[in-house]
C-alpha cells in the first residue's frame, strides 16, 4: 500500500514546504483520506483518478479544499465524487458547507453525465469496502464526531488516528489486528501548547510519542497547523 501525505503549504517557487496546515492522505493514487489540500496538491493524473474520499470529521483543516475540488471538476465528471463519512459528519457537511450559502449543495446537482457528488454513509465500528481497500472506521475522542481508520489492501494494514485526544477503542482495534504496518498519528501542538491541545481534544507532541499504544508498528507523528 502506498500512502502519500499531500502537501498544503508552498514557497514562492511553488515547491512544497515542511509546514503541514491541512490534512489529506492519498492511498494508492485513488482513495483520499480527508480533503484539506486535495484541490491544491494533486497532480493532473491524480485528479482524474480520485473519486473516493473518506472524511473523518468536518473541521476545516480536513475539508478546506473539498468543495473547490468538486467545483473544479464539475463539468468533466463522468462519475460522481463519492464522500464516505458517518451520518453525523454528512449532516454537518450539508448544514455548514454544502448549504447553498458557503457552497452549492453538490449532492443535488448534475452535469451532462449525471450526478457530480454523492454521500456514502459509513458505520462506525464496522468494515466497509472502498475501491480495492477494506476500511474500518473507529470513533475517537474529539470535539466533533470523528473517526480514526484502519485500512487494509489484503497485504498491508495502515491506521490513521485523525484528530483525537486520549481514546481507547481505536487502540483496542489496532492491537487486535494481525499486524499494523504503519500508524499515522496527528499531533497538532508542541509540548509548550499542551493546554490548548487538551481543550481542543487533540494529541500534543508528548502524547503522540508515548510508547505502549501499539506493538510492532512503525509510528509516524504528523505535525499539523505548521507547528514542528
C-alpha positions in Angstrom: 0.0 0.0 0.0 1.3 3.4 -1.0 0.3 6.3 1.3 1.1 9.9 0.3 0.7 12.9 2.6 -0.3 15.7 0.3 1.5 19.0 1.0 -0.5 22.0 2.0 2.0 24.9 2.0 4.3 26.1 -0.8 7.2 28.5 -1.1 7.4 31.4 -3.6 8.8 29.0 -6.2 5.8 26.7 -5.8 7.7 24.0 -4.0 6.1 22.2 -1.1 7.4 23.1 2.4 7.5 21.1 5.6 4.7 23.0 7.2 1.5 21.0 7.2 -1.6 23.1 7.9 -4.1 20.9 6.1 -4.7 17.1 6.2 -5.1 14.9 3.1 -3.6 11.5 2.5 -3.7 9.7 -0.8 -3.8 5.9 -0.8 -2.6 4.0 -4.0 -3.3 7.1 -6.1 -7.0 6.7 -6.0 -8.6 7.0 -2.5 -8.2 10.1 -0.3 -8.4 10.2 3.5 -9.7 13.7 4.3 -9.5 16.6 1.8 -7.8 19.6 3.3 -5.3 20.1 0.5 -6.9 17.8 -2.2 -7.6 20.6 -4.6 -4.1 22.2 -4.1 -1.7 19.3 -4.3 -3.0 16.5 -6.5 -1.3 16.1 -9.9 -3.3 16.2 -13.0 -3.2 12.4 -13.3 -4.3 12.0 -9.7 -7.2 14.4 -10.2 -8.5 12.2 -12.9 -8.3 9.1 -10.7 -9.5 10.2 -7.3 -13.3 9.7 -6.9 -13.4 8.2 -3.4 -12.8 10.4 -0.4 -13.2 9.5 3.3 -13.9 12.4 5.5 -13.0 11.6 9.2 -14.6 14.8 10.5 -15.7 18.2 9.3 -13.1 20.5 10.7 -11.7 23.0 8.2 -8.2 21.6 8.1 -9.6 18.3 6.9 -12.1 19.6 4.3 -10.9 23.0 3.3 -10.5 22.4 -0.4 -13.1 19.6 -0.9 -15.7 22.0 -2.4 -13.1 23.5 -4.7 -12.0 20.0 -5.9 -15.6 19.2 -6.9 -16.2 22.7 -8.3 -13.0 22.4 -10.5 -14.1 19.0 -11.9 -17.8 19.8 -12.2 -18.2 20.0 -16.0 -16.0 16.9 -16.7 -17.0 14.4 -14.1 -18.3 11.3 -15.7 -18.9 9.6 -12.3 -19.7 11.3 -9.0 -17.1 12.1 -6.4 -18.1 9.8 -3.5 -17.9 11.2 0.0 -17.6 8.4 2.7 -18.5 9.7 6.1 -20.6 8.8 9.2 -24.2 10.1 9.1 -23.3 12.7 11.7 -20.5 14.1 9.6 -22.6 14.1 6.4 -25.3 16.1 8.3 -22.7 18.7 9.4 -21.2 18.9 5.8 -24.7 19.6 4.4 -25.5 22.1 7.2 -22.3 24.1 7.3 -20.5 23.7 3.9 -22.7 22.5 1.1 -25.6 24.7 2.2 -26.1 27.0 -0.8 -24.5 29.8 1.2 -20.9 28.7 1.5 -21.0 26.3 -1.5 -23.7 24.8 -3.7 -25.3 21.5 -2.5 -23.4 19.4 -5.0 -25.3 16.3 -3.9 -28.3 17.8 -5.6 -26.6 18.8 -8.8 -25.8 17.1 -12.1 -23.7 17.8 -15.2 -24.4 16.4 -18.6 -23.1 13.0 -17.5 -25.1 12.7 -14.2 -24.6 13.4 -10.5 -21.4 15.1 -9.5 -21.2 14.2 -5.8 -22.8 11.5 -3.6 -22.6 10.6 0.0 -21.9 7.1 1.2 -22.7 6.7 4.9 -20.2 4.5 6.8 -21.0 2.7 10.0 -18.5 3.4 12.9 -17.1 0.1 14.1 -17.9 -1.9 11.0 -15.8 -2.8 7.9 -16.7 -1.4 4.5 -15.2 -1.6 1.1 -13.9 1.3 -0.9 -12.2 0.6 -4.2 -9.7 -2.2 -3.5 -9.5 -1.5 0.2 -11.2 -2.7 3.3 -11.7 0.0 5.9 -12.9 0.1 9.5 -13.9 3.4 10.9 -13.5 3.7 14.7 -14.9 6.6 16.8 -12.3 8.6 18.6 -12.3 11.4 21.2 -12.6 14.8 19.5 -14.9 17.8 20.0 -16.9 16.9 16.9 -17.9 13.4 15.6 -14.7 11.9 14.4 -13.4 8.5 13.3 -9.9 7.0 13.0 -9.4 4.5 10.3 -7.8 1.0 9.9 -7.2 0.4 6.2 -6.1 -2.9 4.5 -5.4 -3.8 0.9 -5.2 -7.5 1.8 -1.5 -7.4 2.5 -0.6 -4.2 4.4 -2.6 -2.6 7.2 -2.3 1.1 7.9 -4.0 3.0 10.7 -4.9 6.7 10.8 -5.7 8.3 14.1 -7.3 11.5 12.7 -7.7 14.2 15.4 -8.1 12.8 18.8 -7.3 13.1 22.5 -6.9 10.1 24.8 -9.1 7.3 23.4 -9.4 3.6 24.0 -11.4 1.8 21.2 -9.0 2.9 18.4 -6.0 1.4 20.2 -8.1 -1.7 21.1 -9.0 -2.2 17.4 -5.4 -1.8 16.1 -4.0 -4.0 18.8 -6.4 -6.8 17.8 -5.3 -6.6 14.2 -2.9 -9.4 13.0 -0.3 -6.7 12.2 -0.1 -3.0 11.7 2.5 -1.8 9.1 2.2 1.9 9.8 0.4 4.1 12.3 -0.1 7.7 11.3 -0.9 10.0 14.3 -1.8 13.6 14.0 0.0 15.8 16.6 -1.4 19.3 16.5 0.6 21.2 19.1 4.1 21.2 20.7 4.6 20.5 24.4 4.6 24.2 25.1 0.9 24.4 24.0 -0.3 21.3 25.9 -3.2 23.2 27.4 -4.5 24.2 24.0 -4.2 20.5 22.9 -6.2 19.4 25.9 -9.1 21.9 25.5 -9.3 21.2 21.7 -9.3 17.4 22.3 -6.2 16.8 20.2 -2.9 15.0 20.7 0.1 17.1 21.5 3.7 16.2 20.8 4.2 14.2 24.0 1.0 12.2 23.8 1.7 11.2 20.2 5.1 9.8 21.1 4.0 7.9 24.2 5.1 4.3 24.0 2.7 1.4 24.6 -0.3 2.3 22.4 0.5 -0.4 20.0 3.0 -3.2 19.3 5.2 -4.0 16.4 4.2 -0.8 14.5 6.1 1.8 12.5 4.6 5.0 14.0 4.8 8.4 12.3 3.6 11.6 14.1 2.5 14.2 11.6 2.5 17.8 12.8 -0.4 20.0 11.6 -1.1 23.7 11.8 2.6 24.4 11.0 3.9 23.5 14.4 7.1 21.5 14.4 
